[in-house]
Amino acid sequence: MSSASDFGSSVSFLLSQVGAHVAQDFAVRIAEFGLSPREFAVLTGIDKVGPRTHQSIASSLGMHRNNVTALVDGLIAAGLVQRADNPADRRSVLVSLTDEGRKHLTRASAVPRDLDALIREAIGSAPLAELGTHLRELADEFGLHDGVHPHLAATVPGTRTQHATTRPPRDQ
């Protein structure tokens, strides 16, 4: 029987501990490119599917459209994205990467690769691949969106979002 003092060796705690460390390291490293993790996610999403509406960006990241508007405003001011009329719907605009935004994203995309390399050095290539497989399985099981960190969707500090992990374990 486990006791409360054993929590530090539980898989859920270790995932949380390592995940928080990597997320903090990612935020520090991406800031060296003048980006926040949310801005990086917006740029990556636009790069992946092409010009998008604010609503499309918000939906894919699980964020409120007003928060996306503020992020896009900042990215426009930095010269990384631009808005243009949406030929399919005159009531909306499309956000696309500028040439500078594409170059900037290419440079900033080294951050996740570098972090993966650090983990690979620590545990080896085969265990890293196996870990990646299991983490993708867990993300699918919990209904997490591919490439979207759950904290990106938080809009009000201190609020909690219901995640699939709040349901009882299967063996109960």
C-alpha positions as CSV (number, residue, x, y, z in Angstrom):
1,M,0.0,0.0,0.0
2,S,1.4,3.4,-0.9
3,S,1.4,6.3,1.5
4,A,1.0,10.0,0.9
5,S,4.8,10.3,1.3
6,D,5.3,8.2,-1.9
7,F,3.7,10.8,-4.2
8,G,7.1,11.9,-5.4
9,S,7.6,8.5,-7.1
10,S,4.2,8.3,-8.7
11,V,4.1,8.4,-12.5
12,S,1.6,11.2,-12.5
13,F,3.7,13.4,-10.3
14,L,6.9,12.6,-12.2
15,L,5.2,13.5,-15.5
16,S,4.0,16.7,-14.0
17,Q,7.4,17.6,-12.6
18,V,9.3,16.9,-15.7
19,G,6.6,18.5,-17.9
20,A,6.7,21.7,-15.9
21,H,10.5,21.8,-16.1
22,V,10.5,21.3,-19.8
23,A,7.6,23.9,-20.3
24,Q,9.6,26.4,-18.3
25,D,12.8,25.7,-20.2
26,F,10.8,26.0,-23.5
27,A,9.4,29.4,-22.4
28,V,12.8,30.7,-21.5
29,R,14.4,29.5,-24.7
30,I,11.5,30.7,-27.0
31,A,11.7,34.1,-25.3
32,E,15.2,34.4,-26.7
33,F,13.4,34.8,-30.1
34,G,11.1,37.4,-28.7
35,L,8.2,35.0,-28.5
36,S,5.9,33.6,-25.9
37,P,4.8,30.0,-26.1
38,R,1.3,31.2,-27.2
39,E,2.8,33.3,-30.0
40,F,4.9,30.4,-31.1
41,A,1.8,28.2,-31.1
42,V,-0.1,30.8,-33.3
43,L,2.8,31.0,-35.8
44,T,3.2,27.3,-35.9
45,G,-0.6,26.8,-36.5
46,I,-0.6,29.3,-39.3
47,D,2.5,27.8,-40.9
48,K,0.9,24.3,-40.7
49,V,-2.4,25.1,-42.5
50,G,-1.8,28.4,-44.1
51,P,-3.8,31.7,-43.7
52,R,-6.5,31.4,-41.0
53,T,-9.2,33.4,-39.4
54,H,-9.0,34.5,-35.8
55,Q,-11.8,32.0,-35.0
56,S,-9.9,29.1,-36.6
57,I,-6.8,30.0,-34.7
58,A,-8.8,30.3,-31.5
59,S,-10.5,26.9,-32.0
60,S,-7.4,25.0,-32.8
61,L,-5.6,26.4,-29.7
62,G,-8.7,26.2,-27.4
63,M,-8.4,29.9,-26.7
64,H,-11.0,32.7,-26.7
65,R,-11.1,34.7,-30.0
66,N,-10.4,38.0,-28.1
67,N,-7.2,36.6,-26.7
68,V,-6.1,35.5,-30.2
69,T,-6.8,39.0,-31.5
70,A,-4.5,40.5,-28.9
71,L,-1.8,37.9,-29.8
72,V,-2.2,38.6,-33.5
73,D,-2.0,42.4,-32.9
74,G,1.4,41.9,-31.1
75,L,2.6,39.6,-33.9
76,I,1.6,42.2,-36.5
77,A,3.5,44.9,-34.6
78,A,6.6,42.6,-34.7
79,G,6.2,42.2,-38.4
80,L,5.7,38.4,-38.1
81,V,2.1,38.1,-39.4
82,Q,-0.3,40.2,-41.5
83,R,-4.1,40.5,-41.9
84,A,-5.8,40.4,-45.3
85,D,-9.5,40.4,-46.3
86,N,-11.0,36.9,-46.5
87,P,-12.2,36.4,-50.0
88,A,-14.6,33.6,-48.8
89,D,-16.2,35.8,-46.1
90,R,-16.1,39.6,-46.2
91,R,-16.9,39.7,-42.4
92,S,-13.6,38.1,-41.5
93,V,-9.9,38.5,-42.1
94,L,-7.2,36.0,-42.7
95,V,-4.0,36.0,-40.7
96,S,-0.9,34.8,-42.6
97,L,2.9,34.7,-41.9
98,T,5.0,37.4,-43.4
99,D,8.4,36.4,-45.0
100,E,10.0,37.6,-41.8
101,G,7.6,35.6,-39.7
102,R,8.4,32.5,-41.6
103,K,12.2,33.1,-41.2
104,H,11.6,33.8,-37.5
105,L,9.6,30.7,-37.0
106,T,12.2,28.6,-38.7
107,R,14.8,29.8,-36.3
108,A,12.6,29.5,-33.3
109,S,11.6,25.9,-34.3
110,A,15.1,24.8,-33.2
111,V,13.9,25.1,-29.6
112,P,11.8,22.0,-29.4
113,R,14.4,20.1,-31.4
114,D,17.1,21.2,-29.0
115,L,15.0,20.2,-26.0
116,D,14.4,16.8,-27.6
117,A,18.1,16.4,-28.0
118,L,18.7,17.1,-24.4
119,I,16.2,14.4,-23.4
120,R,17.7,12.0,-25.9
121,E,21.2,12.6,-24.3
122,A,19.7,11.8,-20.9
123,I,17.8,8.6,-21.7
124,G,18.9,7.5,-25.2
125,S,17.1,7.4,-28.6
126,A,15.1,4.1,-28.2
127,P,13.6,5.1,-24.8
128,L,12.8,8.5,-26.1
129,A,10.9,7.1,-29.1
130,E,9.0,4.7,-26.7
131,L,8.3,7.5,-24.3
132,G,7.0,9.6,-27.2
133,T,4.7,6.8,-28.3
134,H,3.2,6.4,-24.8
135,L,2.8,10.1,-24.3
136,R,0.9,10.4,-27.6
137,E,-1.3,7.5,-26.5
138,L,-2.0,9.3,-23.2
139,A,-2.7,12.6,-25.0
140,D,-5.2,10.8,-27.3
141,E,-6.8,9.1,-24.3
142,F,-7.2,12.4,-22.5
143,G,-8.6,14.1,-25.6
144,L,-5.7,16.6,-25.9
145,H,-5.3,18.5,-29.2
146,D,-2.2,17.6,-31.2
147,G,0.5,20.2,-30.7
148,V,-1.5,22.3,-28.2
149,H,-0.4,22.6,-24.6
150,P,-3.4,22.8,-22.2
151,H,-2.0,25.8,-20.5
152,L,-2.2,27.8,-23.7
153,A,-5.9,27.7,-23.5
154,A,-6.1,29.2,-20.0
155,T,-7.6,32.7,-20.2
156,V,-8.0,33.6,-16.5
157,P,-5.2,33.0,-14.1
158,G,-6.2,30.6,-11.3
159,T,-9.1,29.0,-13.2
160,R,-9.2,25.2,-13.7
161,T,-10.2,23.5,-16.9
162,Q,-11.9,20.1,-16.7
163,H,-9.6,17.5,-18.3
164,A,-10.2,13.9,-19.0
165,T,-7.8,13.0,-16.2
166,T,-10.5,14.1,-13.7
167,R,-12.5,10.9,-14.4
168,P,-12.1,7.9,-12.1
169,P,-9.4,5.4,-13.0
170,R,-10.6,2.5,-15.3
171,D,-10.1,-0.2,-12.7
172,Q,-12.6,1.2,-10.3
